[in-house]
């Protein structure tokens, strides 16, 4: 690393306490007693599908054994709309909640963050959108991911669907949790395609953080590199044998490290172009990212080839050749992972046609929070061309 890279000023924030161990969620009562000894009424935030698995039963019993009253909010939907967030906040207020625990994928954890900041606040949700607009404090917050993908357990970001299809982000330091618990036992039942899409989402976080234009720094680079190492070495194995706890724990750790990285060195055009696909066509977020990833990498290559070449050496050990050849190796490897894991690779496979491209491009250009970080400027024509290439 050059001296100039080290001397450039930067700031870095993350969750203060992290536990990474299979079975850790069953001891959540002990962690609550350690970190929040005065907490009495917990709200577990999850979705109906995860609640049905029964995997949350043992953690709830552990909380009750620690003397807590536990309420459950399980109405979280993918790409959570504002109405769900407000319903959850109402639930928390009625039950006088003093501890919030997110149990699930990114949507459940994102809703948990907003419950924590809204329950004791008079500020309205609509005034929180954007960067740094949350006023005041929040309730104690624990995050327990059940997918290895979003990294939401260690990010200060919450994504909400604000209209019929539009997504907005709340980005504020108050959204960092107090404690994140990574427990692979909660992820063993994930189907291979979900494992693949969420894992590629985490890899995108690492790739975009490593190449972000404005806030790239030595710590975010180190985390992104380690995240990509863990994720690229384990994603295919996790899809082929979902009961392998060591592989699952490595995926969770990789996703979290990627989350720590992009929380400080933000994502860019892959996410900007993925959001309209999810918002309009209800395609899962990780798959939306995967569908546009190779095409955004090709578009960015003139501005980010050196960094892409460095990442290629992580995901394809032993790769040699020119910067251009190694950049192509990164694109090929991400393409190969998508194909080997069996997820969709073309927009047409998720119901998108040529007639939809203009609307997608228009929506993508609204994602200025993300596009401003991209290593190469994206025009509307560029966005449409990327979608066309992915069709």
Buried (B, 14 or more C-beta within 10 A) or exposed (E): EEEEEEEEEEEBEBBEEBBBEBEBBBBBBEBBBEBBEEBEBBBBBBBEEBBEEEBBEBBBBBBEEBEBBBBBBBBBBBBBBBEBBBBBBBBBEEBEBBBBBBBBBBBBBBBBBBBBBBBBBEEEBEEBBEEEEBEEEBBBBBBBBBBBBBBBBBBBBBBBBBEEBBBBBBBBEBBBBBBBBBBBBBBBBBEBBBBBBBBBBBBBBBBBBBBBBEBBBEBBBBBBBBBBBBBBBBBBBBBEEBEBBEBBBBBBBBBBBBBBBBBBBBBBBBBBBBBBBBBBBBBBBBBBBBBBBBBBBBBBBEBBBEBBBBBBBBBBEEBEEEBEEBBBBBBBBBBEBBEEBEBBBEBEEBEBEEEBBEBBBEBBBBBEBBBBBBBBEBEEEBBBBBBBBBB
